[in-house]
Amino acid sequence: MKRVSIFLIITFVLTWTVEFFMWKNGGLENPATQMLLTGVMMIPAFSVLLTKWFTKESFHLKPLRLEFKKYFRYYLIAWLGPFFLIIIGTALYFLIFRSNFDPELTLLRKSMQAAQTQQPIEITSQMLITTILIQSLISMIFAPVLNIFPTLGEEIGWRGYLLPKLDSQMNRRMAVLLTGIIWGLWHAPIIAMGHNYGKEYAGYPFWGILAMIVFCVFVGSFFSWLTFHVHNPVPAAIAHGALNGFASIGLIFIKNAPSVFVGPFPTGIIGGIGFVIVGIWCWLKIGKAGVEKAADTEIDSSMA
């Protein structure tokens, strides 16, 4: 566990130091500091390199072999799964809270009107629907690719290094659970700055940090399932990029301020219900007898 401790100390100290600087310079309200978030996502991967250097651990890129043909279905699940899970949660939220659904799509309509540079034209419902479909298709195709470098920075650290290290020391389900908790706690400073949940809620920032930890446990279970099957963290990074790129789709349809702990965003319990169900299923499948320490799922020796 020595290497795990060193990795976590480096990751948390570096991350929280940068985010303290962000907080002192206006937090997330300052567009300049927001740009640092992409760099922060690279810190876990950088921490892996430092840990390996400090502990004289071998390093090679073999675990990042993609092997698309062999693991095609898992890459497909990683690419498309988050989109469908977000759509399920968003749809369920608006089915339950119908009064918060805006059939006029006012926010999108105003955005399109503001973007008109020539003589204004009437924004029809057909135009709005077409725009949503095109934007969704573009996000579905390109979000995982455009986000891959920062998300891979996280996933090399969490699922590529920490998870297999913990897996070699404890029950696999416990390793997945603990990795998710640590991953969620790592977000604490930016949650305190208002990321995902804002600041205007009772029990700020405690309940926001706790909600993020719970969210990361469920999502992390899905990402871990992908990692154990493909033996590298790239599918998790693809899924992570898809999640980040499509998470705010519910904003287009909302009439009033969202309930941050409910939905329609996937960080809410209803908006994220798809990830909750899939996360539980993945966690149970990961720990099934015959899978827990099977030779073909041992990733710690090569990945970490």
Stockholm file with secondary structure:
# STOCKHOLM 1.0

chainA/1-304         MKRVSIFLIITFVLTWTVEFFMWKNGGLENPATQMLLTGVMMIPAFSVLLTKWFTKESFHLKPLRLEFKKYFRYYLIAWLGPFFLIIIGTALYFLIFRSNFDPELTLLRKSMQAAQTQQPIEITSQMLITTILIQSLISMIFAPVLNIFPTLGEEIGWRGYLLPKLDSQMNRRMAVLLTGIIWGLWHAPIIAMGHNYGKEYAGYPFWGILAMIVFCVFVGSFFSWLTFHVHNPVPAAIAHGALNGFASIGLIFIKNAPSVFVGPFPTGIIGGIGFVIVGIWCWLKIGKAGVEKAADTEIDSSMA
#=GR chainA/1-304 SS CHHHHHHHHHHHHHHHHHHHHHHHTTGGGSHHHHTHHHHHHTHHHHHHHHHHHHHTCCCCSGGGCCCTTTTHHHHHHHHHHHHHHHHHHHHHHHHHCGGGBCTTCHHHHHHHHHTCCSSCCCCCHHHHHHHHHHHHHHHHHHHHHHTHHHHHHHHHHIIIIIHHHHHTTSCHHHHHHHHHHHHHHHTHHHHHTTTTTCSCSTTTTHHHHHHHHHHHHHHHHHHHHHHHHHTSSHHHHHHHHHHHHHGGGGGGGBSSCCBTTTBSSTTSTTTTHHHHHHHHHHHHHHTSTTTTTCGGGCCHHHHC
#=GC SS_cons         CHHHHHHHHHHHHHHHHHHHHHHHTTGGGSHHHHTHHHHHHTHHHHHHHHHHHHHTCCCCSGGGCCCTTTTHHHHHHHHHHHHHHHHHHHHHHHHHCGGGBCTTCHHHHHHHHHTCCSSCCCCCHHHHHHHHHHHHHHHHHHHHHHTHHHHHHHHHHIIIIIHHHHHTTSCHHHHHHHHHHHHHHHTHHHHHTTTTTCSCSTTTTHHHHHHHHHHHHHHHHHHHHHHHHHTSSHHHHHHHHHHHHHGGGGGGGBSSCCBTTTBSSTTSTTTTHHHHHHHHHHHHHHTSTTTTTCGGGCCHHHHC
//
